[in-house]
Amino acid sequence: MTGGNAITLREREKVQRALDLAREISGLCFSAYVGDLPNERESAIAAHARLTDPESAVLVAVDPSRRVIEIVTGTTAAKLLDDRSCELGAFTMRSSFQADDLAGGIRDGLVLLAEHARAPKVLHLNDPA
């Protein structure tokens, strides 16, 4: 997790646990940024490009002072997370932010995104039910 000091250490730990869980659920590399996004989407895209593996990465970028949420997906991640899923994740976060729960909103959004990116279970006809 990167960004400014907009959240407390305890909140950072909560978000870090959610990032770890999101990676475990989906297999994608999730990252969060909380801080200034002066050019909103362009700033988030630039931050995403600096991640270790941007192709399979999902960046949740939040600028609390501007009330901006940007979700950026790499090309591999975008195959699992469509625009509708990202919109739902942003809506989930925005709802918590309105209740002054920044870390909880990020956590809930990350878990929702990870669940949507989870590969579907494949059932084979020769598997016993």
C-alpha positions, -999 to +999 in steps of 0.1 A: +000+000+000+013+034-009+003+070-005+001+097+020-007+097+057-045+100+052-051+068+073-038+055+107-014+026+112-043+004+123-063+013+092-032+006+070-030-028+086-067-035+079-061-025+042-030-046+040-049-077+053-075-070+026-048-067-001-034-101+010-068-117+010-076-102-024-044-117-039-052-151-023-088-151-036-081-140-071-045-147-079-041-111-091-017-086-076-038-060-058-024-027-046-039+004-030-029+040-031-044+066-007-033+102-014-032+130-038-043+123-074-038+157-090-048+145-125-073+119-112-074+090-138-041+099-154-023+100-120-038+066-111-027+051-145+008+064-139+009+049-104-003+016-118+024+016-145+050+017-117+038-015-100+060-046-102+037-065-126+013-040-141-002-065-166-018-086-138-022-058-113-052-041-100-047-007-084-074+009-062-064+046-060-083+069-036-079+107-031-099+114+000-096+152-003-110+152-038-134+123-032-119+104-062-118+067-066-100+052-096-096+015-103-069+006-128-065-029-142-037-043-163-045-063-195-045-097-178-065-084-148-090-067-171-099-101-186-112-111-151-125-077-139-148-059-163-159-023-160-192-032-143-173-051-115-150-021-111-180+003-109-196-020-083-163-020-063-162+019-065-198+021-054-191-001-024-162+020-014-181+053-018-209+041+005-184+034+033-165+066+027-198+086+032-199+070+066-164+082+073-149+046+070-120+050+046-102+018+055-133-002+057-145+010+023-112+001+007-113-033+024-148-040+012-141-028-023-109-049-026-127-081-014-156-075-038-132-070-067-113-101-058-145-122-056-155-109-090-120-118-104-120-153-089-117-179-116-150-199-118-150-234-105-150-259-133-172-289-129-165-319-150-191-345-160-169-373-147-166-358-112-189-373-086-214-349-073 
